[in-house]
Each structure stands twice: as structure tokens, then as C-alpha cells.
Amino acid sequence: MSEFKGIPIVPAAEPKPRSGDKYRTPQGFSAIKDGIKAAAATPPLQVGRKPSWLRAPMPAGKAFDAVRDTVREHRLATVCEEAKCPNIGECWNAGTATLMLMGAVCTRACRFCAVDTGNPHGWLDTEEPANSARTVQLMRLKYVVLTSVNRDDLADGGAGHFAACVREIKRLNPSTAVEALTPDFQGVLADVETVVSSGLDVFAQNVETVRRLTHPVRDPRAGYEQTLQVLAHAKRFRPDVLTKTSLMLGLGETDEEIAATMDDMRAAGVDLLTLGQYLRPTANHLAVERWVTPEEFERYREWALAKGFLECVAGPLVRSSYRAERALERNNAGLRKSG
């Protein structure tokens, strides 16, 4: 604050960045809001109005507020907020949340994802393992999903930090099951082993889309085969750990490609699969090619079960961590079957 002729002058607050704008984070590095520059916008594709089955209730309620306050008190980012998940109200009101580690800025820029993009230049919150464990304890979680941004700026892709968070959560909450939805660590299998050996119960890495659409849907540093290799190695290294992946539908894939992708996943030893509708987060992201009906999701789920997955949670609003603790109940995580 400065003064002019004895009158205090308070500096104006920095305007909030708009989607696609570059801004400077509180840690001092630059990032792109929502991940994709405005100049890279994809022309809108008209597939009709969003159907009724994609309407999620507005997040509200005492339990929702309690989870939000706990997360913010401990300076944690959640994928629920950062990726604009449509299930945030349902999950947070159930007292659960997916914690996003290593900050809210990703070094990659996938064309489907609304997480901010930038280069954190090695920044990490050293208190995050302890804060994560304490948050799980305060929320009394029996099952927690940990995910993270990609951190290609770190020598190990953040594997050591991810593993430290898992170990601290298990130390403070020994009865809590931990699912880790991790980056691909650029395919470095030693880094995969670091995370898989940390005491987790489920290891997940998302294929996201079929082989043909991997690029441009995913960042050039990601890869269809790279993800499958990560999942296969995790299963070989720790056969007792469940492996899991996710596929977005509505990006232009065919039924034949969906079936082929399921076969590739099973060949990699994947146990659990989630299927959900891709929703365009901003005008700068990839357009939706089609709306997949609840009946189609149920049919794809039956395909997956017939191919040997332990469970396939499938539905328009399903995301990779949706009701993750219920995945082995063999009832589509409680979703009602269509028809």
C-alpha cells in the first residue's frame, strides 16, 4: 500500500484469469487457466442439446460444505473441483473426495482436460503427505482416491512424493483403503514400482480414449501403449494390487474400437474399468461428437464383464473415481440399470 498526499492507496486486486488466459500462480510460475489456450479453440460441433440424463444436481448441503472446508483448510487441491467433475455434489455429500496431489497445475495439456497447464519448476508442498493423511482422518474415510497432475518437471515424475502421501495416509489411517490414480511417469517403470510398493490397494492409470484418437485427445507426451505398459507392469510387479483404467466415450470412437480397447486392457491385466461420457469443459477444448445413451453404457458394461473385468462401472456421469469404494459389489456402483 502507498500514499498520495496523505491518502492511502490500496492496490487493485488482480483480475481472475479467464479460461485460456495465462496467469501467474501464487507459487510464482505461469500457467494457462483450464489448460488450453483460447487461440487453440475447436469450432463447436452441433450434436444437439445436452440430454436430460446428463443433468447433475447443483452441489450444496451441509456435508458438501464440511468437505470443502476441510480440503481448503489443509491447502489441498481436489480433482473434483479442478476437473469440474459433475459428481462433486453427490460424492462430497457422501463425505468422500478425490485428493489431487502435487498442486493444481499440470505440465501437460490434454485437449479434454480442464486442469491448468504450466511448468511448476520443481515446486512441491513438503507438508502435503501429512496434510493428506490428516484430512483423510478428519473425514473418517474408509476409502480414498489419490490422483495428481502430471509433473514432468520432476526427475521421478513425482513418484516419490506420491508414494510418501500413500505411506503417511496408511500410517495414520491403517484401515483406510487407498486407490492411486497416477500419471504415466513417462513410462519409467522404476517410478511405477515406487508408487505400487507404497502400500496402496488399487493402482490406476487412464487410457482415456481408443488408440486412433489418443492424439489429439491426449498430450503428445502421453501414449496408448505407454499407459498399457504402465498398467501391465504394475500388475506384474504386485499381482495382489488391483489395476484400473478409464475410457471416455463420445469423442468419435466406434463400437469396434471400444471392444478392441477392452481387449488390450485385459491383455495388460487390468481388473477394473470405468466408462463415462466426455463433457466439453470449455469452448477451448475438444467438441463432443455424440451423446452416449444409458442403454449403450449398459451394453458396453456387459461387454466388459464378458471379457473378464472384475467390474465395469459405466454411465453418462461416471468418472474414474466415481463411487470407487463400491466397484467390487458387482452392481455398477449402485447405478440403476436403464430400461
Secondary structure per residue as TSV (DSSP state, phi and psi in degrees):
chain	resnum	aa	ss	phi	psi
A	1	M	-	360.0	137.2
A	2	S	E	-121.8	175.9
A	3	E	E	-127.8	149.7
A	4	F	E	-134.8	111.2
A	5	K	T	53.6	43.4
A	6	G	T	81.9	-1.9
A	7	I	E	-103.4	120.6
A	8	P	E	-61.6	137.2
A	9	I	E	-115.9	117.6
A	10	V	-	-94.0	123.5
A	11	P	-	-58.2	142.2
A	12	A	-	-68.6	144.7
A	13	A	-	-67.3	145.3
A	14	E	-	-64.4	131.6
A	15	P	-	-65.7	145.6
A	16	K	-	-69.2	136.3
A	17	P	-	-67.3	144.5
A	18	R	-	-86.7	161.5
A	19	S	T	-55.5	128.0
A	20	G	T	93.0	-9.5
A	21	D	-	-83.7	149.7
A	22	K	E	-85.4	139.7
A	23	Y	E	-145.8	169.3
A	24	R	E	-105.9	129.1
A	25	T	-	-76.2	164.0
A	26	P	T	-59.5	-23.5
A	27	Q	T	-83.2	-5.5
A	28	G	S	99.9	4.1
A	29	F	-	-110.4	160.8
A	30	S	E	-88.2	152.6
A	31	A	E	-151.1	163.2
A	32	I	E	-104.0	122.8
A	33	K	T	-63.0	127.0
A	34	D	T	67.5	10.0
A	35	G	S	91.3	-31.8
A	36	I	S	-121.0	129.9
A	37	K	-	-62.5	146.1
A	38	A	G	-59.8	-32.8
A	39	A	G	-66.0	-17.9
A	40	A	G	-94.4	17.8
A	41	A	-	-59.7	142.3
A	42	T	-	-93.8	131.5
A	43	P	-	-55.6	139.1
A	44	P	-	-63.4	140.2
A	45	L	-	-108.8	125.0
A	46	Q	-	-82.3	110.2
A	47	V	-	-119.7	18.0
A	48	G	-	90.6	169.6
A	49	R	S	-65.3	151.9
A	50	K	-	-59.6	127.4
A	51	P	-	-68.9	162.5
A	52	S	G	-62.3	-29.9
A	53	W	G	-73.7	-3.2
A	54	L	G	-102.6	11.0
A	55	R	-	-89.1	116.7
A	56	A	-	-103.3	144.8
A	57	P	-	-66.2	150.8
A	58	M	-	-64.0	137.4
A	59	P	-	-68.6	124.9
A	60	A	-	-164.8	167.9
A	61	G	S	119.4	159.6
A	62	K	H	-63.3	-42.8
A	63	A	H	-64.9	-39.4
A	64	F	H	-60.1	-46.2
A	65	D	H	-62.5	-38.1
A	66	A	H	-65.7	-43.2
A	67	V	H	-64.5	-45.0
A	68	R	H	-59.0	-44.9
A	69	D	H	-64.7	-39.8
A	70	T	H	-64.6	-45.0
A	71	V	H	-61.4	-44.4
A	72	R	H	-73.0	-32.9
A	73	E	H	-59.8	-34.1
A	74	H	T	-101.6	16.7
A	75	R	T	56.9	39.1
A	76	L	-	-101.6	139.9
A	77	A	E	-92.4	142.6
A	78	T	E	-118.8	143.2
A	79	V	H	-66.1	-23.6
A	80	C	H	-56.3	-44.2
A	81	E	H	-84.1	-49.5
A	82	E	H	-66.5	-34.1
A	83	A	T	-98.8	10.2
A	84	K	T	54.7	47.8
A	85	C	-	-66.4	132.4
A	86	P	T	-71.6	-12.9
A	87	N	T	-96.7	11.8
A	88	I	H	-58.6	-39.5
A	89	G	H	-64.9	-47.5
A	90	E	H	-61.6	-47.7
A	91	C	H	-70.3	-45.3
A	92	W	H	-68.7	-33.2
A	93	N	H	-70.4	-19.1
A	94	A	T	-86.4	1.6
A	95	G	T	78.8	25.0
A	96	T	-	-124.8	157.8
A	97	A	-	-157.5	150.6
A	98	T	E	-96.6	117.7
A	99	L	E	-86.4	134.0
A	100	M	E	-104.9	117.9
A	101	L	E	-89.2	163.2
A	102	M	S	64.8	30.6
A	103	G	-	91.7	-177.4
A	104	A	S	-113.2	14.7
A	105	V	E	-119.9	122.1
A	106	C	E	-98.8	145.4
A	107	T	S	-79.4	-8.1
A	108	R	-	-109.7	166.7
A	109	A	-	-135.6	71.8
A	110	C	-	-69.7	143.4
A	111	R	T	-78.1	-0.6
A	112	F	T	-108.2	-10.2
A	113	C	-	-107.4	137.8
A	114	A	-	-100.2	13.2
A	115	V	S	-74.9	139.7
A	116	D	E	-60.6	148.8
A	117	T	E	-116.4	138.0
A	118	G	E	-178.3	-168.6
A	119	N	-	-124.0	104.3
A	120	P	-	-70.5	-5.4
A	121	H	T	53.0	44.0
A	122	G	T	85.4	-0.5
A	123	W	-	-64.0	135.8
A	124	L	-	-145.4	147.9
A	125	D	-	-89.0	105.7
A	126	T	T	-67.7	-17.0
A	127	E	T	-89.1	-2.2
A	128	E	H	-62.5	-42.1
A	129	P	H	-56.4	-46.0
A	130	A	H	-67.2	-41.2
A	131	N	H	-65.8	-38.9
A	132	S	H	-62.7	-46.2
A	133	A	H	-63.0	-41.4
A	134	R	H	-67.1	-38.0
A	135	T	H	-64.3	-43.8
A	136	V	H	-59.6	-39.9
A	137	Q	H	-66.4	-45.4
A	138	L	H	-63.5	-35.5
A	139	M	H	-83.7	-7.8
A	140	R	T	56.6	45.1
A	141	L	-	-78.0	137.7
A	142	K	S	-93.5	-17.8
A	143	Y	E	-147.8	128.3
A	144	V	E	-131.0	139.5
A	145	V	E	-103.9	127.3
A	146	L	E	-109.2	129.6
A	147	T	E	-131.4	-178.6
A	148	S	E	-160.6	162.6
A	149	V	-	-71.3	162.9
A	150	N	-	-74.8	136.2
A	151	R	-	-126.0	69.0
A	152	D	T	-67.5	-9.9
A	153	D	T	-78.6	-12.1
A	154	L	S	-97.7	144.7
A	155	A	T	-58.1	-37.0
A	156	D	T	-106.3	14.8
A	157	G	T	67.3	11.3
A	158	G	T	90.1	8.8
A	159	A	H	-59.9	-42.5
A	160	G	H	-64.0	-40.4
A	161	H	H	-67.6	-41.9
A	162	F	H	-59.6	-47.3
A	163	A	H	-63.1	-37.7
A	164	A	H	-63.0	-37.9
A	165	C	H	-65.0	-43.3
A	166	V	H	-61.5	-47.6
A	167	R	H	-61.9	-41.3
A	168	E	H	-68.9	-38.2
A	169	I	H	-62.6	-44.5
A	170	K	H	-66.0	-35.5
A	171	R	H	-65.4	-43.9
A	172	L	H	-84.3	-24.0
A	173	N	-	-133.9	70.0
A	174	P	T	-62.0	-22.5
A	175	S	T	-91.8	-2.5
A	176	T	-	-82.8	129.0
A	177	A	E	-80.5	139.3
A	178	V	E	-120.2	126.8
A	179	E	E	-109.5	131.9
A	180	A	E	-113.9	112.6
A	181	L	E	-98.4	100.8
A	182	T	-	-105.2	167.4
A	183	P	-	-67.2	176.5
A	184	D	-	-89.9	-2.2
A	185	F	G	51.5	32.5
A	186	Q	G	54.4	25.7
A	187	G	G	78.5	9.5
A	188	V	-	-77.6	107.8
A	189	L	H	-70.5	-26.5
A	190	A	H	-63.2	-36.2
A	191	D	H	-70.6	-35.6
A	192	V	H	-59.9	-43.7
A	193	E	H	-61.9	-36.4
A	194	T	H	-57.1	-43.8
A	195	V	H	-75.6	-44.7
A	196	V	H	-64.2	-28.8
A	197	S	T	-89.9	10.7
A	198	S	T	-84.3	-5.7
A	199	G	S	106.7	9.7
A	200	L	-	-73.3	168.3
A	201	D	S	-107.7	-31.2
A	202	V	E	-134.3	131.9
A	203	F	E	-112.6	126.3
A	204	A	E	-129.7	142.8
A	205	Q	-	-148.8	127.9
A	206	N	-	-89.7	127.1
A	207	V	-	-68.7	-34.7
A	208	E	B	76.1	-50.0
A	209	T	S	-152.0	174.8
A	210	V	-	-72.2	164.4
A	211	R	G	-53.4	-48.0
A	212	R	G	-61.5	-31.2
A	213	L	G	-99.9	4.2
A	214	T	H	-53.7	-43.1
A	215	H	H	-120.1	119.0
A	216	P	H	-100.9	7.8
A	217	V	H	-62.4	-44.3
A	218	R	S	-103.3	159.4
A	219	D	-	-58.9	146.6
A	220	P	T	-56.2	-24.3
A	221	R	T	-78.6	-14.4
A	222	A	-	-88.5	165.4
A	223	G	-	-160.9	147.6
A	224	Y	H	-60.8	-54.3
A	225	E	H	-66.2	-35.5
A	226	Q	H	-61.4	-44.7
A	227	T	H	-64.7	-43.6
A	228	L	H	-61.5	-38.7
A	229	Q	H	-65.7	-38.9
A	230	V	H	-62.2	-46.4
A	231	L	H	-64.9	-43.2
A	232	A	H	-63.6	-41.0
A	233	H	H	-68.0	-39.7
A	234	A	H	-58.2	-41.7
A	235	K	H	-69.0	-40.3
A	236	R	H	-65.8	-40.1
A	237	F	H	-70.2	-39.7
A	238	R	-	-136.0	83.7
A	239	P	T	-59.7	-22.4
A	240	D	T	-79.0	-14.2
A	241	V	S	-87.0	130.3
A	242	L	E	-70.9	141.1
A	243	T	E	-112.5	149.4
A	244	K	E	-147.8	147.8
A	245	T	E	-148.2	173.7
A	246	S	E	-140.2	149.3
A	247	L	E	-131.5	127.4
A	248	M	E	-88.4	138.6
A	249	L	E	-116.5	153.9
A	250	G	S	104.7	13.0
A	251	L	S	-103.5	5.1
A	252	G	S	112.7	5.0
A	253	E	-	-72.0	155.2
A	254	T	-	-101.9	165.4
A	255	D	H	-60.5	-39.6
A	256	E	H	-62.4	-38.4
A	257	E	H	-71.1	-35.9
A	258	I	H	-62.5	-46.5
A	259	A	H	-62.6	-42.1
A	260	A	H	-64.6	-38.2
A	261	T	H	-65.3	-41.5
A	262	M	H	-58.8	-42.1
A	263	D	H	-62.3	-41.6
A	264	D	H	-63.4	-39.4
A	265	M	H	-63.6	-43.9
A	266	R	H	-66.2	-36.5
A	267	A	H	-62.7	-27.2
A	268	A	T	-86.8	2.6
A	269	G	T	82.1	18.3
A	270	V	-	-69.7	132.8
A	271	D	-	-91.8	-40.8
A	272	L	E	-124.1	141.3
A	273	L	E	-134.3	139.0
A	274	T	E	-119.4	143.0
A	275	L	E	-127.8	129.5
A	276	G	E	-145.0	165.9
A	277	Q	E	-80.3	130.2
A	278	Y	-	-68.9	131.6
A	279	L	-	-121.2	125.9
A	280	R	-	-68.6	115.4
A	281	P	-	-73.0	-34.8
A	282	T	S	-146.1	169.7
A	283	A	T	-66.1	-14.1
A	284	N	T	-86.3	-6.6
A	285	H	S	-100.1	173.9
A	286	L	-	-58.2	144.7
A	287	A	-	-79.4	155.7
A	288	V	-	-78.9	130.0
A	289	E	-	-88.3	-33.4
A	290	R	-	-159.3	156.1
A	291	W	-	-96.3	119.4
A	292	V	-	-85.7	127.5
A	293	T	-	-77.9	158.5
A	294	P	H	-57.3	-35.5
A	295	E	H	-64.4	-39.4
A	296	E	H	-66.1	-40.8
A	297	F	H	-60.7	-40.3
A	298	E	H	-64.8	-38.3
A	299	R	H	-65.7	-43.4
A	300	Y	H	-63.7	-36.1
A	301	R	H	-62.6	-42.8
A	302	E	H	-62.9	-37.8
A	303	W	H	-57.6	-48.5
A	304	A	H	-62.2	-43.9
A	305	L	H	-63.8	-38.4
A	306	A	H	-66.2	-27.1
A	307	K	T	-83.9	-6.3
A	308	G	T	109.6	3.7
A	309	F	-	-64.5	142.6
A	310	L	S	-62.4	-36.4
A	311	E	E	-160.2	151.3
A	312	C	E	-131.8	112.5
A	313	V	E	-90.1	116.9
A	314	A	E	-135.6	135.1
A	315	G	-	174.4	160.9
A	316	P	T	-54.7	-40.6
A	317	L	T	-100.7	9.4
A	318	V	-	-69.8	135.7
A	319	R	-	-123.0	169.5
A	320	S	T	-58.2	-29.3
A	321	S	T	-104.6	11.6
A	322	Y	T	-63.5	120.9
A	323	R	T	42.5	48.0
A	324	A	G	-59.5	-31.2
A	325	E	G	-69.7	-13.6
A	326	R	G	-103.1	7.7
A	327	A	G	-62.9	-26.6
A	328	L	G	-96.1	10.2
A	329	E	G	-79.2	-9.1
A	330	R	S	61.5	31.7
A	331	N	S	-132.2	28.3
A	332	N	G	58.0	39.7
A	333	A	G	55.2	29.7
A	334	G	G	87.0	-2.6
A	335	L	-	-67.0	140.2
A	336	R	-	-74.0	137.6
A	337	K	-	-71.8	142.6
A	338	S	-	-69.8	157.6
A	339	G	-	82.4	360.0
